[in-house]
Amino acid sequence: MVNFDNIGPEKILEEYDYTNMKKERDKAGRFIKGFTPWNKECKGIYSNQTLERMSKAKKGKHISQRTEFKKGNISWCKGLKGLHIKGSEKGWFKKGRVLSPGINEKRLKNLREKILIKPNLEMNSDLAYALGILFGDGFVVKTKYSYDIVLDITNKNIALNFLKALRNIGLNPYISERMPVNGIGKLKKYIVKSHSLNFGLWFKSLSIDGLRDLLDDKEKIKNFVRGFYEAEGSICQSKNKYKIIQLSISNTNLELLKLIKDLSVEIDINFNLNGPYKNHGFNGGDSKLIYRLNTAAKAEVNKFMQLVNPSVKNLRDVNYGRI
């Protein structure tokens, strides 16, 4: 241990090796009983500049030359508006500033690229599946500059399938999760969202007859029906001894269900169209009536599962008790 008793304060900075002092201090410990601090009872070891800064700090003034917002310090840009370079009174983003034609052109180009995403709108399997989801449980809504393509659902597999289909047609979707709020529901929701002016305008122009013309082969029909079934369909098994499995698709749009029924016939699947039924939705008595496609024929259910091949709400879910 080094003894500083006989060394004056003014000699400490000149004669002592701080590297060795640090090693000895760390070896013995900073607060070990019996260890004498190197600066105990020493005065005047700080420079006049440091002492002045410490004195100002006690009075509430800034202690660092790089600190601009301490009490007592006047900022260089006081009274100026906008963001400024030091010494400049015009500022970078002052209101009314006119950008150069090059910057304006670049900004508009970037904005157009974000809004005018050009997806592949030639009908294929992915687009047919995405349309089935959107006509079922999804929606397309107008925003200020574009359209939002949205699916809000509790089934993660359906959300991921929809996300993949949108990406495959050239959109740039993303997925997020949301826990239920206000006591509505108990399951986590998965929200898939994308933005496209082109897709939104095209989708809003689609009619039932126009959609029928686009689904001109069995593969497109299968994928459209699969998307609509995953969004709006269900499968259940009776609890009696017969264990009858019933497959159904429900919606408030009668014309749309008639289209699904006709498309199903083209792939050799027969549904019964029933309804209307009272809708016990959130709007109570103002809710639209519900119509339902259903079949309990074992052959039809098996054929639907083999041809349409839904990733959820299938026979495996019935066997495991998930409906």
Helices and strands as residue ranges (DSSP letters): H 9-15, H 18-28, H 48-58, H 101-115, H 125-136, E 139-142, E 147-153, H 156-168, E 174-178, E 189-195, H 197-204, H 208-214, H 218-232, E 233-237, E 245-251, H 254-266, E 272-277, G 284-286, E 290-295, H 298-307, H 315-319
